[in-house]
């Protein structure tokens, strides 16, 4: 195993092994890489640093980043940072991956909880089977973070898909194992923290469908709710920019059809009153 510091190689060395490894792994149309390590070894911070600070900002290999980690504008942890797309469900994940052909990274945090190997036939696990083989169509690299590979969905570790493993030794040291096209092992030291702001104590959530709140409901449903609470169609037309109250009536009818599909089981949402 070569134990070489990224900083030393970036100086007078004839080539930059760190950058060479990144381009070898993430310069392809798609890949699955795994970040492992013990609790509090800096796995999440490293994955964000790798994707944002290195692959996107420094090297320009990646144009878009999505993750189920909430990244904030500052350390008050109140407003999400739009430099990174927050995605916590398969519906939004599909849109993120396939809406364009820009090279992108998706960081899937806490995979040991959201996709455990002991629930191999669960809906969440089997859903990944629809997407992992198709990642190249969306030019998406999937970075999976887990404490223990043995308890993580085996699809992510399948030799067909996995390209490399990053094993965090501590907050500043990582061992890289590149699995293809040939086996390589390197240790990198003095890895800095990410410039992104995130709450290390906040749980990363993953679910099948978007969680609906009063803030992100479809406009049709919002209008129907307001009408149900006594707001007139004339006032709703004025508020939402419709030319006539009859248009509002049609919108309410559409909302009822949406609710009918939900009640009949043809459409599924998860609900929160946040």
C-alpha angles and dihedrals in degrees: 000000000000113000105200130157116234090218094054092049091049090059121055098341116119091239138013108247092190094055091041091055093048092051091046092054104033101028088080124087093257144349145164116233127177129216112203135172144121125292114294094010090126101257097148094044090050094049091052091046091049095048101037110024097036112023098035109025102030106028101023092219092127126049102182135033128196130177146158087238112101108235116194136203093237143356093277084081093214108111123048118237112239091209086084124041114232110220124171104165143048096250093059091037091059091050092048094050102041106029091092143358097247113130108257146170128220118197113206108196128197093017090164088067101033097041109020119177091230089067095049095149097044118124092250094052097044090047090064087062088069094055113030095066089049099049093106091062088063094036089237130156114205117211111194119198119203140152094218128024092200091066097041129096106281094221090075090055097045110128090230092065111021114089103172147355127221111202114194112217094180137332094293105028129072134176114215121204114188109199101187150083081002134349115269131168126194136165119216125195137196095033107178126225121263119266089225121099118233137152107248091198096054116101119240110233129208127183141161098248138021116278108239119220131173086261099054102034117125111273091243091059092047091053092048091051092050090049090050088055093055105269108144123238089241091057091044091051090053094045096049098036101251119153097222139015090243088069089056090051090054090049091052089050089052090050090053090052089052091051090047090056090050093050091047091051095245090116128033131204135167114229134215131166094215 
